[in-house]
Every structure is written in structure tokens, then in C-alpha cells.
Amino acid sequence: MSKKLFKSGMIVSSMTLISRVLGLIRDVVIANLMGAGSQADVFIFANKIPNFLRRLFAEGAFAQAFVPVLTEYQEKHTAEETRELLSKVAGTLGLLVSIVTLFGVIGSPILAALFGGGWFMEWLNDGPEADKYLQAQLMLKITFPYLWFITFTALAGSILNTRGRFAVSAFTPVFLNISIIAFAISYAPTLQSPEIGLAWGVFVGGLVQFLFQIPFLAREKALVKPSWGWNHPGVVKIKTLMIPALFGVSVSQINLLLDTFIASFLMSSSISWLYYSDRLLEFPLGLFGIAIATVILPALSKKHVNAEGEAFKQTMDWGIKAILLLGAPAMMGLIVLAQPMLMVLFMRGAFTVEDTQMASYSLMAYGTGLLSFMMIKVLAPGYYSRQDTKTPVRYGIIAMISNMGFNLIFAIPFGYVGLAIATSLSALLNAAMLYRGLHKLGVYQINASTLKFALQVMSATAVMVAVIVYYLPSELQWLDWAFSQRALTLGALIIGGATVYLLSLVAFGVRIRHLKQAV
């Protein structure tokens, strides 16, 4: 859209790239330490539940509800009224999350039974995997306080984002990855149950992220004393927007939790295979999809508040084009290079060749939905910036129910891979409904220029895939090579594919400057 949006998007993407690279290093260290066995299953399970709630209370529904209201206060209210809003939000949200966190720590046996039903049944029947349930409830007591830390971290990040300070919040997750890596290398190997050491890494990482934000808030004069404000007008508006958004914006996370629940009944390591494939999916999703959504939400909110309808549409169009440009090649790259990437990143230590094969199947299934996941990140702010959370929640509920049906259809014949297929299909359905709703409201319609751009991108992506497939070594060659040769070959394929893609874009008439043009 504008040069400012482009610059902001590049800043967030750059900071996110650092975080995602460290995230991959973290997963490599974990895979080397525990592979994809029972210990890894339990750690991933215990880490996923507070992370799911983080998406609801912090980065997901809360941010989508809070940013438009805060933008409105900054545009139309005094500085003192804005500070009062921040105080009331911090105090109200803080107390609620404290209660939830306390419940999570005390009620960890209930949560472990609820989300790990298969392990709970094993425990009830003295089955061979009964220890998974006992270990999961213990680890939840350690990882659950992460929710408290990250909620305030997300609150601080939302404040900084509305003031154009995108780099700080985008860089903050780096500290979580550094903490887990440090504990995985120095502390976890000394324990009989190394997953406990990783859980403490999550706890410390959350604390450091929280502390890191405080000086930047102080510099923005946004560091306030929390106070209870359940009936404050701004808090009431945020509550009104947030409650339905808990479903609407977090559908994909709810679907992933459903996958975890069903996977606890499937063969051992299913949760780990889904996790490692999902981690690779999250790399481009966070680098491009979430980064673009982060910068357009404040921009869309400001344009809605100031009744700039045409500029609102142009900002939406910029987001769609950016997602197409970056998401299409990323999606096809993940699918075509699924097993080679898993081999290079994770195949060492306790992570076996079989694990790379099994995880590659779910990665390819997840990969088919990458573009849909990204589109949701851009289309949903089209509603939330207009303070409309009721419309997307209907679509979210439909998508979630559909995912359950898809799980039943595909999990029986395809096992854990069927769960990934179901998640991708429900994401496609959700994105389609979000767009259709915006179209019917007259808020945004894809125009001829965007359709032409999409065709150019898809054509360039097809050329890229053809070149990669032509030069792609066989599976036996990948297995015969040493790590260094695998890494160099994978790097050459990725760089070569990206080069072919960019050259093909130019040949088909696309110019990057089109995304930087001011309106």
C-alpha cells in the first residue's frame, strides 16, 4: 500500500526472521535431545496448552479487540484519558489472567485429562503410556505461568504497535527461544526427565520477555499503574469485541488443540510429528502472514476511525497482494522440499529417518493450507479494525465444526496426516467465508488488478516449482549424503528457487515497487 506500510512490514519481518531462525534452532536442539518419542510428546503437549491460551488472551482475540479501541482513544481522546484506559485494561486483564493462571497450575490434572484424553485413559487402565498423563500434569504446573507473563508482553506490544514501534514486540520472542535453547543445552541433559528442564526454559523465557518490554513502555510514557476497571467505557467496548473474537480469531489454534486431543489416541509420536511439521509451517506464517497482519491492523483501524473508506480498501488490497507474493512460493516450497528440510533441520540424535518421513507427510498436508492461514491473518483485521467481531465469529464456529467433521473423515484412513488435512481444509473454508463477508458488506472486493497480480504470482510459482523438482535429488541421495552436503544442497535449492521466482515475476510483469507506491 504505502511506503510507510511497506517499511513497517519489512521491520516486523526482519525482527520476526531472527525469532523464527532461533525458533528453528530451538526445535533442532529439542529434536536432538528427545527426538519424536514420548518425552517430546509430553513437552509439546504441556507447552501447547498455555500457548493456545496465549493466542486467546494475548496475541489473538485481545489484540484484535484492543488495538482498534486504543487507536480510537489516541485519535479522539486526550492523553490523560488514553492513560486511564491503559491503566484499567492492565488491571482488569491482569486480574482475570492471574485467576486463569492460578487455575491452570492447580487444575493441571484436569487440563491434562481434558486435552490428553488418550493418556488419561491409559492412566485409568494402567496402560503402557500412563506415565505420559502424570508427567503432563506436572509440566503444566511449570509452563502455565508463561501465560501470565506473555499476556502483559502482548499488551505492551499492542501499545507499541499502535504508536508505530513495531520492532520491539517483533523482536521480543527471541528471548523465549534463547531461554529454551540455553536450558536444553545446559540443564535438561542433566535430568532424568529432560523435558522438565525445557519446561523451566519456557517459564524463564516468559519472564524475560515481560521484563524486556518495560523500558520501552516507559519511554512512550505508557507505563501505568494497573487498576480495576470492569465498567470503564473503553474496557466495556474491548470486552464486547473480545468475547466473540475469542472464537473468531483463534479458530486455527482451537483446531490444532483438537488435533492434539485426537492424536493422543493415535500411535505414539503422532503429536511430535504434527508439532515438527507445524513448526516449519509457522516459519513462513509468522515471517510473512502475521507480520503483514500486525502492521495493517493499526492502519485499518485509523482509516476506519477517520472514515477513509477508499484508503481502507487500498490497505486491504495491499495486504492481499503481499500475502500472494510471499505466501504462494512459500507454500509450494514447503510441499516440494518437506522431507529434505526435516532431514537437514532435525535428523540427528534421537530424531530418526523414519521421523523425517512421517513428519514430512503432515508437513505437506499442512503446507496446502499455508496460503489460507495467511489470508485469514489479513482478512480478519478487515472486520476487527471496524470493531465488528460478531460477523467473523460465525464463520469461525462454522470452520471449527467443519474441522471436526473433516477430522472424522480423514483421520480414520490417514491417521495423524488426516488431522493436518482437516486443519488445512477448515482454514480454506474460513478464509473463503471471511472474504465473502467483506465482499457482501462492500468493504473490500478483489479487483481486476489484484486478479492479474495473482495470476502473475501463480505463474512465477509454477516455474519455480518446475525448476526445483527438476534438480531435486532422490530420497536415497539425501540419505547417503553427510549433513554438510544435505545442507548445502537444500540451501542451493531454496536460493535457486527464490531466484527463479523473482526473475519469473519480472518476466511476467510484476515490479516490487508497485507494493511501495503511496496512495
ZAMARGU-4260 file (C-alpha; in steps of 0.2 Angstrom, whole numbers, plus 5000, padded with zeros to 4 digits):
<rodrens>
0) 5000/5000/5000 | 5011/5015/5006 | 5029/5016/5008 | 5026/5018/5027 | 5017/5001/5027
5) 5030/4993/5017 | 5044/4999/5028 | 5034/4994/5044 | 5031/4977/5036 | 5050/4975/5032
10) 5054/4979/5050 | 5042/4967/5058 | 5048/4953/5045 | 5066/4956/5049 | 5064/4955/5068
15) 5052/4940/5066 | 5065/4932/5055 | 5078/4932/5069 | 5065/4925/5081 | 5060/4911/5068
20) 5078/4906/5065 | 5081/4905/5083 | 5065/4895/5085 | 5071/4883/5072 | 5087/4881/5081
25) 5077/4878/5097 | 5067/4864/5088 | 5084/4857/5081 | 5091/4856/5099 | 5075/4848/5106
30) 5074/4836/5092 | 5092/4831/5095 | 5089/4829/5114 | 5072/4820/5113 | 5068/4815/5095
35) 5050/4812/5092 | 5046/4800/5106 | 5036/4800/5122 | 5046/4814/5131 | 5044/4825/5116
40) 5026/4822/5115 | 5024/4827/5134 | 5034/4843/5132 | 5025/4848/5116 | 5008/4845/5125
45) 5012/4854/5140 | 5019/4869/5130 | 5004/4869/5118 | 4990/4872/5131 | 4997/4889/5138
50) 5002/4894/5121 | 4984/4891/5115 | 4978/4902/5129 | 4991/4915/5124 | 4983/4916/5107
55) 4966/4919/5115 | 4971/4931/5130 | 4986/4940/5122 | 4991/4940/5104 | 4975/4934/5096
60) 4957/4940/5102 | 4964/4953/5114 | 4975/4962/5102 | 4961/4962/5089 | 4949/4970/5101
65) 4961/4981/5110 | 4971/4989/5095 | 4955/4997/5087 | 4949/5004/5104 | 4966/5011/5108
70) 4968/5019/5091 | 4951/5027/5093 | 4956/5034/5110 | 4973/5040/5103 | 4964/5049/5089
75) 4949/5056/5098 | 4953/5057/5116 | 4965/5066/5127 | 4982/5059/5133 | 4976/5058/5151
80) 4960/5048/5145 | 4971/5036/5135 | 4982/5033/5150 | 4967/5029/5161 | 4961/5017/5148
85) 4978/5008/5148 | 4978/5008/5167 | 4960/5000/5168 | 4964/4987/5154 | 4980/4982/5163
90) 4972/4980/5179 | 4956/4971/5173 | 4965/4959/5161 | 4979/4956/5174 | 4967/4950/5187
95) 4957/4939/5175 | 4973/4931/5168 | 4980/4929/5186 | 4964/4919/5190 | 4966/4908/5175
100) 4984/4905/5178 | 4981/4900/5196 | 4968/4888/5190 | 4979/4881/5177 | 4993/4877/5189
105) 4981/4870/5202 | 4970/4861/5190 | 4984/4854/5179 | 4977/4836/5181 | 4960/4841/5174
110) 4968/4850/5160 | 4980/4835/5156 | 4965/4824/5156 | 4954/4836/5146 | 4966/4839/5132
115) 4976/4822/5133 | 4961/4810/5134 | 4971/4796/5127 | 4984/4797/5140 | 4971/4799/5154
120) 4963/4783/5148 | 4980/4774/5148 | 4982/4780/5166 | 4965/4774/5172 | 4968/4757/5164
125) 4986/4756/5170 | 4992/4756/5152 | 5009/4757/5145 | 5008/4776/5142 | 5001/4780/5159
130) 5016/4790/5164 | 5013/4802/5150 | 4997/4809/5159 | 5007/4810/5176 | 5021/4819/5168
135) 5010/4831/5158 | 5001/4837/5173 | 5017/4840/5182 | 5025/4850/5167 | 5009/4860/5165
140) 5012/4867/5183 | 5029/4874/5177 | 5023/4880/5159 | 5006/4888/5164 | 5013/4904/5172
145) 5020/4908/5155 | 5003/4913/5150 | 5003/4927/5164 | 5020/4934/5158 | 5016/4934/5139
150) 4999/4942/5142 | 5007/4958/5148 | 5020/4956/5135 | 5007/4956/5122 | 4998/4971/5130
155) 5014/4981/5129 | 5017/4975/5111 | 5000/4981/5106 | 5003/4998/5114 | 5019/5000/5105
160) 5012/4994/5088 | 4999/5007/5088 | 5012/5020/5090 | 5022/5013/5076 | 5036/5005/5087
165) 5034/4988/5078 | 5052/4981/5080 | 5051/4979/5099 | 5037/4967/5100 | 5043/4958/5085
170) 5060/4955/5092 | 5053/4950/5110 | 5050/4931/5106 | 5069/4930/5103 | 5071/4929/5122
175) 5060/4914/5124 | 5070/4904/5111 | 5086/4909/5119 | 5080/4903/5136 | 5074/4886/5129
180) 5090/4883/5120 | 5100/4888/5135 | 5091/4876/5146 | 5091/4862/5133 | 5110/4863/5132
185) 5115/4866/5150 | 5101/4860/5161 | 5090/4847/5153 | 5103/4834/5149 | 5107/4833/5167
190) 5090/4827/5172 | 5082/4810/5171 | 5067/4818/5163 | 5075/4832/5151 | 5058/4838/5146
195) 5056/4846/5164 | 5072/4856/5160 | 5064/4863/5144 | 5048/4867/5154 | 5058/4878/5165
200) 5066/4886/5150 | 5048/4891/5145 | 5045/4899/5162 | 5061/4909/5162 | 5058/4914/5144
205) 5041/4921/5148 | 5048/4931/5162 | 5062/4939/5152 | 5050/4944/5138 | 5039/4953/5151
210) 5054/4962/5158 | 5061/4967/5141 | 5046/4977/5136 | 5045/4988/5152 | 5059/5001/5147
215) 5051/5004/5130 | 5034/5007/5138 | 5042/5020/5150 | 5050/5029/5135 | 5032/5030/5127
220) 5025/5037/5143 | 5013/5022/5143 | 5019/5013/5159 | 5004/5015/5170 | 4998/5008/5187
225) 4986/4994/5184 | 4968/4997/5192 | 4952/4988/5191 | 4940/4995/5178 | 4927/4982/5173
230) 4914/4995/5169 | 4926/5008/5161 | 4918/5013/5144 | 4934/5008/5135 | 4936/4991/5144
235) 4917/4988/5141 | 4920/4991/5122 | 4935/4979/5122 | 4926/4966/5131 | 4911/4967/5119
240) 4923/4965/5105 | 4934/4952/5113 | 4922/4939/5119 | 4916/4934/5101 | 4934/4936/5095
245) 4940/4923/5106 | 4932/4911/5094 | 4934/4920/5078 | 4952/4924/5078 | 4958/4908/5086
250) 4949/4895/5076 | 4966/4888/5069 | 4973/4887/5087 | 4957/4878/5093 | 4959/4866/5078
255) 4977/4862/5082 | 4971/4858/5100 | 4958/4846/5093 | 4971/4838/5083 | 4982/4836/5099
260) 4967/4828/5108 | 4964/4816/5094 | 4982/4812/5091 | 4984/4807/5109 | 4973/4792/5104
265) 4984/4788/5089 | 5001/4779/5088 | 5015/4786/5099 | 5025/4801/5092 | 5009/4807/5082
270) 5009/4823/5092 | 5028/4826/5089 | 5027/4823/5070 | 5012/4835/5069 | 5022/4848/5080
275) 5038/4847/5070 | 5029/4849/5054 | 5018/4863/5061 | 5034/4872/5067 | 5040/4873/5049
280) 5023/4879/5044 | 5024/4893/5057 | 5041/4900/5050 | 5033/4907/5034 | 5017/4911/5043
285) 5025/4921/5056 | 5038/4929/5044 | 5025/4935/5032 | 5007/4932/5037 | 5007/4938/5055
290) 5020/4952/5051 | 5008/4959/5037 | 4993/4957/5048 | 5002/4966/5063 | 5006/4982/5053
295) 4989/4983/5044 | 4978/4982/5059 | 4983/4999/5066 | 4982/5006/5049 | 4965/4999/5045
300) 4959/5005/5062 | 4965/5023/5059 | 4957/5023/5042 | 4940/5017/5049 | 4940/5029/5063
305) 4943/5044/5051 | 4931/5037/5038 | 4943/5035/5024 | 4934/5021/5015 | 4944/5021/4999
310) 4960/5021/5008 | 4954/5006/5019 | 4951/4996/5003 | 4968/5000/4996 | 4976/4995/5013
315) 4966/4978/5012 | 4972/4976/4994 | 4990/4979/4999 | 4989/4965/5012 | 4981/4953/5000
320) 4994/4956/4986 | 5008/4955/4999 | 5001/4938/5005 | 5000/4932/4987 | 5018/4937/4983
325) 5026/4929/4998 | 5014/4915/5003 | 5012/4906/4986 | 5030/4902/4984 | 5032/4898/5002
330) 5018/4886/5001 | 5024/4876/4986 | 5042/4877/4993 | 5036/4868/5009 | 5027/4855/5000
335) 5041/4851/4987 | 5055/4852/5000 | 5046/4844/5015 | 5057/4829/5019 | 5074/4837/5014
340) 5070/4852/5026 | 5066/4840/5040 | 5082/4830/5036 | 5093/4845/5037 | 5085/4853/5052
345) 5081/4838/5063 | 5088/4822/5058 | 5101/4819/5071 | 5102/4812/5089 | 5086/4804/5094
350) 5077/4811/5078 | 5077/4796/5065 | 5075/4794/5047 | 5058/4787/5050 | 5053/4803/5060
355) 5058/4814/5045 | 5047/4803/5033 | 5032/4803/5045 | 5033/4822/5049 | 5035/4826/5030
360) 5018/4819/5026 | 5009/4830/5039 | 5020/4845/5033 | 5014/4843/5015 | 4996/4842/5022
365) 4998/4857/5032 | 5008/4866/5018 | 4992/4865/5007 | 4984/4877/5019 | 4998/4890/5021
370) 4990/4902/5009 | 4973/4901/5018 | 4981/4903/5035 | 4990/4919/5029 | 4974/4926/5021
375) 4964/4924/5037 | 4978/4934/5046 | 4974/4948/5033 | 4955/4946/5031 | 4951/4945/5049
380) 4958/4963/5053 | 4946/4969/5040 | 4932/4966/5052 | 4941/4969/5069 | 4948/4986/5063
385) 4929/4991/5061 | 4925/4984/5078 | 4915/4970/5071 | 4918/4954/5080 | 4901/4946/5078
390) 4902/4943/5059 | 4919/4933/5059 | 4914/4923/5074 | 4900/4915/5065 | 4912/4910/5051
395) 4925/4904/5065 | 4912/4892/5073 | 4907/4885/5056 | 4925/4882/5051 | 4928/4874/5068
400) 4913/4862/5067 | 4919/4858/5049 | 4936/4854/5056 | 4928/4841/5067 | 4919/4834/5053
405) 4935/4834/5042 | 4944/4825/5056 | 4932/4811/5057 | 4933/4809/5038 | 4951/4810/5036
410) 4959/4804/5052 | 4952/4786/5051 | 4960/4782/5034 | 4975/4794/5036 | 4979/4795/5054
415) 4988/4810/5060 | 4990/4816/5042 | 4972/4816/5041 | 4972/4829/5055 | 4983/4840/5046
420) 4972/4839/5030 | 4957/4843/5040 | 4965/4859/5048 | 4970/4865/5030 | 4953/4862/5023
425) 4945/4871/5038 | 4957/4886/5035 | 4952/4887/5017 | 4934/4887/5022 | 4937/4901/5035
430) 4946/4912/5023 | 4933/4910/5009 | 4919/4915/5021 | 4929/4930/5028 | 4932/4936/5010
435) 4914/4933/5005 | 4908/4943/5020 | 4919/4958/5016 | 4913/4957/4998 | 4894/4957/5003
440) 4897/4972/5015 | 4905/4982/5001 | 4921/4984/5012 | 4933/4975/5000 | 4932/4966/4984
445) 4946/4959/4974 | 4948/4970/4958 | 4955/4966/4941 | 4972/4972/4945 | 4973/4960/4960
450) 4967/4945/4950 | 4980/4949/4937 | 4993/4950/4950 | 4988/4933/4957 | 4989/4925/4940
455) 5007/4933/4938 | 5012/4926/4955 | 5005/4909/4952 | 5013/4908/4935 | 5030/4913/4943
460) 5027/4900/4957 | 5024/4886/4944 | 5040/4890/4935 | 5049/4890/4952 | 5042/4873/4957
465) 5046/4865/4940 | 5065/4870/4942 | 5066/4864/4960 | 5058/4847/4955 | 5070/4845/4940
470) 5085/4847/4951 | 5078/4839/4967 | 5089/4824/4972 | 5081/4807/4976 | 5077/4802/4994
475) 5092/4789/4993 | 5104/4803/4988 | 5098/4813/5003 | 5101/4799/5015 | 5118/4794/5008
480) 5125/4812/5010 | 5133/4819/5025 | 5125/4833/5034 | 5135/4847/5026 | 5131/4841/5008
485) 5112/4840/5013 | 5113/4857/5020 | 5122/4865/5005 | 5110/4856/4993 | 5095/4862/5002
490) 5102/4880/5003 | 5106/4879/4984 | 5088/4873/4980 | 5080/4887/4991 | 5091/4901/4984
495) 5090/4895/4967 | 5071/4893/4968 | 5069/4910/4975 | 5080/4917/4961 | 5070/4909/4948
500) 5054/4915/4956 | 5060/4933/4956 | 5066/4933/4938 | 5049/4925/4933 | 5040/4938/4942
505) 5049/4951/4932 | 5047/4942/4916 | 5028/4941/4920 | 5027/4960/4923 | 5027/4961/4942
510) 5038/4975/4950 | 5041/4976/4968 | 5039/4995/4968 | 5021/4993/4965 | 5019/4987/4983
515) 5028/5003/4989 | 5018/5015/4980 | 5010/5028/4991 | 4991/5032/4988
</rodrens>
